Amino acid sequence: MRQSFAITVRDVNEAPVIEGLAHDRIAENSAVDTVVGAVLITDPDTSGQRVTCAVESDGAAFRVNEDNALVVSGLLDFEAQATHQVGR
């Protein structure tokens, strides 16, 4: 006797994607919350809803604020570190 089974395929939570940063330079010693530029954050798991996410920054110098702008969140010292990598 053969049996049949129902198999449910579950959705996987895909991570948000950060793209579209228009500017990639900012002055040394810029104040906390200075806007570097707007970023586009998309999430394949949402349908047009507002998306926010945390970013990782070497030295914790940047964050994405509630308006989806990349902003300064720590000390920017050119002599100590001239380039920062920001990602998800």
C-alpha positions in Angstrom: 0.0 0.0 0.0 1.4 3.4 -1.0 1.1 6.4 1.3 1.1 10.0 0.3 2.6 12.8 2.4 2.1 16.6 2.4 5.3 18.5 2.5 5.2 22.1 3.4 7.9 24.5 2.0 8.7 27.3 4.4 9.9 30.7 3.4 13.5 31.6 4.4 14.1 35.0 6.0 16.4 36.7 3.4 18.6 39.5 4.8 17.9 43.1 3.8 20.1 44.6 1.1 21.7 48.0 1.5 22.5 49.8 -1.7 22.4 53.2 -3.3 24.7 55.3 -1.2 25.3 58.4 -3.2 28.3 59.8 -1.3 31.3 57.9 -0.1 33.3 60.8 1.5 32.9 62.7 4.7 35.1 65.2 6.6 37.3 64.1 9.4 35.9 65.0 12.9 32.3 65.3 11.5 29.8 65.5 14.3 27.7 62.5 15.4 24.5 62.2 13.3 26.0 64.0 10.3 24.4 62.5 7.3 26.8 60.8 4.8 24.0 60.0 2.4 20.7 58.3 1.8 20.7 54.5 1.4 18.1 52.3 -0.2 17.3 49.3 1.9 15.3 46.5 0.4 14.1 43.3 1.9 12.7 40.4 -0.3 10.5 39.4 2.6 8.4 42.6 2.6 6.0 44.0 0.1 6.5 47.7 0.0 6.8 48.1 3.8 9.3 50.5 5.4 12.5 48.6 6.0 15.3 49.4 8.5 18.3 47.4 9.5 21.4 47.7 11.5 24.8 48.0 9.7 28.2 46.8 10.8 31.0 49.3 10.6 34.6 48.7 11.4 35.2 51.0 14.3 31.4 51.4 14.8 31.6 54.8 13.1 28.4 54.7 11.2 24.7 53.7 11.5 21.5 53.9 9.5 19.0 56.2 11.1 15.2 56.1 11.1 15.1 58.1 7.7 17.3 55.4 6.0 20.3 57.8 6.0 23.8 56.6 6.8 25.0 58.8 9.6 28.1 59.3 11.7 27.9 57.5 15.0 31.5 57.7 16.3 34.8 59.4 16.0 36.2 59.9 12.4 40.0 60.3 12.6 41.7 60.3 9.3 45.2 59.7 10.7 43.9 56.6 12.7 41.7 55.2 9.9 41.2 56.8 6.5 38.8 54.3 5.1 35.8 52.5 6.8 34.0 49.4 5.5 30.2 49.5 6.1 27.9 46.5 5.4 25.2 44.3 6.7 
